[in-house]
Amino acid sequence: MWYTGNVMKQQFTGQRSDETVLFVFRRHIITMFKGIFGFIVLSGLGILPLLLVQNNPNLYYVAAIAILLGILVLVYHWIGWYFTVYIVTNQRIRQNIQKGLFSRSVVDLGLDKVQSAHVSIKGLWGSLLGYGVIILHTQAGDLVINKVSQAETVYAKIQEEIGKVEYDETSEEASE
């Protein structure tokens, strides 16, 4: 998913004064599969007794509680999906991963540190739904971004920005 609007004016915590946000993306909505599945199962388990025993009004409370629990599971996974974002600037890639309500992980990777990158779209679902994996290789290790929506497009944009950084570095060395 892409953010629209004036991307150049976007700000985030920890942004440097000479840094410009180029684009922001997030993982594919399929990452919420566990939440959707949990909602369906819990709601189904809550409604099933109503269908089997129709004369017991207490079963409406059981159904309501099961549906509420299903909604909580769905919201928990939605929060993880919605607040996990990847910010690409003219200097770095910032990975903000939200796990649950109170746990957040932030990783910064300078574009000049990326040695190579590749994209992988595997399987029928990845091809049909348009998600894949982007791996950025550095000397220190790999940054793996799973289930990226529009993976090939995001990969091409990241490669373009890495190329700009490499070009800037080589032109600076040549001028010295």
C-alpha positions as semicolon CSV with decimal commas, in nm:
position;residue;x (nm);y (nm);z (nm)
1;M;0,000;0,000;0,000
2;W;0,132;0,343;-0,093
3;Y;0,078;0,664;0,092
4;T;-0,058;0,937;-0,131
5;G;-0,041;1,310;-0,093
6;N;0,264;1,526;-0,053
7;V;0,526;1,269;0,044
8;M;0,810;1,522;0,049
9;K;0,661;1,698;0,352
10;Q;0,609;1,380;0,558
11;Q;0,789;1,372;0,888
12;F;0,868;1,084;1,121
13;T;1,033;1,055;1,458
14;G;1,411;1,053;1,417
15;Q;1,410;1,214;1,073
16;R;1,729;1,405;0,999
17;S;1,717;1,767;0,888
18;D;1,867;1,693;0,545
19;E;1,655;1,382;0,488
20;T;1,358;1,359;0,250
21;V;1,091;1,090;0,259
22;L;1,065;0,935;-0,089
23;F;0,795;0,677;-0,028
24;V;0,635;0,468;0,243
25;F;0,506;0,115;0,207
26;R;0,370;-0,164;0,424
27;R;0,321;-0,536;0,411
28;H;0,037;-0,695;0,218
29;I;-0,300;-0,723;0,390
30;I;-0,256;-1,103;0,376
31;T;-0,040;-1,067;0,689
32;M;-0,369;-1,024;0,876
33;F;-0,475;-1,378;0,777
34;K;-0,444;-1,510;1,135
35;G;-0,667;-1,230;1,263
36;I;-0,929;-1,284;0,996
37;F;-0,921;-1,660;1,051
38;G;-0,947;-1,613;1,430
39;F;-1,247;-1,383;1,388
40;I;-1,424;-1,632;1,161
41;V;-1,356;-1,930;1,390
42;L;-1,454;-1,754;1,712
43;S;-1,766;-1,603;1,559
44;G;-1,863;-1,938;1,411
45;L;-1,814;-2,115;1,742
46;G;-2,028;-1,851;1,912
47;I;-2,310;-1,870;1,659
48;L;-2,312;-2,251;1,625
49;P;-2,488;-2,316;1,962
50;L;-2,760;-2,067;1,861
51;L;-2,829;-2,270;1,550
52;L;-2,835;-2,601;1,738
53;V;-3,036;-2,495;2,046
54;Q;-3,276;-2,219;1,953
55;N;-3,479;-2,191;2,274
56;N;-3,202;-2,087;2,516
57;P;-3,169;-1,705;2,546
58;N;-2,841;-1,740;2,743
59;L;-2,671;-1,858;2,426
60;Y;-2,703;-1,505;2,287
61;Y;-2,455;-1,396;2,554
62;V;-2,217;-1,676;2,456
63;A;-2,245;-1,572;2,091
64;A;-2,188;-1,205;2,176
65;I;-1,879;-1,286;2,386
66;A;-1,736;-1,510;2,112
67;I;-1,793;-1,244;1,847
68;L;-1,632;-0,978;2,072
69;L;-1,329;-1,203;2,124
70;G;-1,311;-1,252;1,747
71;I;-1,318;-0,877;1,697
72;L;-1,038;-0,834;1,953
73;V;-0,824;-1,091;1,769
74;L;-0,892;-0,914;1,440
75;V;-0,810;-0,569;1,583
76;Y;-0,488;-0,703;1,741
77;H;-0,365;-0,826;1,402
78;W;-0,487;-0,512;1,225
79;I;-0,282;-0,295;1,461
80;G;0,027;-0,502;1,382
81;W;-0,034;-0,467;1,009
82;Y;-0,133;-0,099;1,004
83;F;0,146;0,033;1,224
84;T;0,420;-0,174;1,060
85;V;0,560;0,057;0,794
86;Y;0,874;0,089;0,588
87;I;0,998;0,440;0,514
88;V;1,241;0,497;0,228
89;T;1,426;0,827;0,236
90;N;1,708;0,967;0,027
91;Q;1,952;0,830;0,292
92;R;1,809;0,514;0,447
93;I;1,535;0,259;0,481
94;R;1,356;0,260;0,815
95;Q;1,168;-0,050;0,924
96;N;0,906;0,008;1,196
97;I;0,753;-0,319;1,312
98;Q;0,459;-0,314;1,554
99;K;0,403;-0,634;1,751
100;G;0,090;-0,625;1,959
101;L;-0,016;-0,312;2,138
102;F;0,298;-0,218;2,327
103;S;0,596;-0,363;2,140
104;R;0,772;-0,183;1,857
105;S;1,097;-0,254;1,676
106;V;1,283;0,000;1,460
107;V;1,571;-0,082;1,224
108;D;1,757;0,176;1,015
109;L;1,962;0,071;0,714
110;G;2,164;0,326;0,521
111;L;2,118;0,303;0,146
112;D;2,496;0,323;0,108
113;K;2,531;0,004;0,315
114;V;2,321;-0,209;0,079
115;Q;2,549;-0,429;-0,132
116;S;2,277;-0,604;-0,327
117;A;1,905;-0,667;-0,321
118;H;1,664;-0,915;-0,464
119;V;1,294;-0,981;-0,480
120;S;1,120;-1,316;-0,467
121;I;0,755;-1,388;-0,543
122;K;0,674;-1,748;-0,459
123;G;0,373;-1,964;-0,506
124;L;0,026;-1,926;-0,644
125;W;-0,099;-1,688;-0,373
126;G;0,202;-1,459;-0,401
127;S;0,154;-1,437;-0,777
128;L;-0,223;-1,391;-0,763
129;L;-0,230;-1,144;-0,475
130;G;0,088;-0,961;-0,576
131;Y;0,306;-0,993;-0,270
132;G;0,662;-1,112;-0,223
133;V;0,982;-1,091;-0,023
134;I;1,248;-0,823;-0,064
135;I;1,593;-0,901;0,077
136;L;1,855;-0,629;0,116
137;H;2,206;-0,771;0,161
138;T;2,465;-0,582;0,365
139;Q;2,803;-0,673;0,506
140;A;2,651;-0,700;0,853
141;G;2,360;-0,921;0,747
142;D;2,033;-0,921;0,557
143;L;1,721;-0,713;0,601
144;V;1,431;-0,936;0,502
145;I;1,098;-0,768;0,431
146;N;0,828;-1,035;0,407
147;K;0,494;-1,019;0,228
148;V;0,547;-0,683;0,062
149;S;0,250;-0,558;-0,137
150;Q;0,350;-0,483;-0,499
151;A;0,693;-0,630;-0,428
152;E;0,838;-0,582;-0,777
153;T;0,739;-0,215;-0,787
154;V;0,881;-0,148;-0,439
155;Y;1,198;-0,337;-0,529
156;A;1,245;-0,129;-0,846
157;K;1,204;0,196;-0,651
158;I;1,450;0,082;-0,381
159;Q;1,702;-0,023;-0,650
160;E;1,665;0,318;-0,814
161;E;1,743;0,496;-0,485
162;I;2,040;0,266;-0,411
163;G;2,171;0,346;-0,760
164;K;2,143;0,718;-0,691
165;V;2,341;0,682;-0,368
166;E;2,610;0,474;-0,543
167;Y;2,628;0,729;-0,827
168;D;2,664;1,017;-0,580
169;E;2,947;0,834;-0,398
170;T;3,139;0,760;-0,718
171;S;3,098;1,115;-0,848
172;E;3,230;1,253;-0,516
173;E;3,533;1,022;-0,533
174;A;3,604;1,125;-0,894
175;S;3,593;1,494;-0,807
176;E;3,855;1,452;-0,531
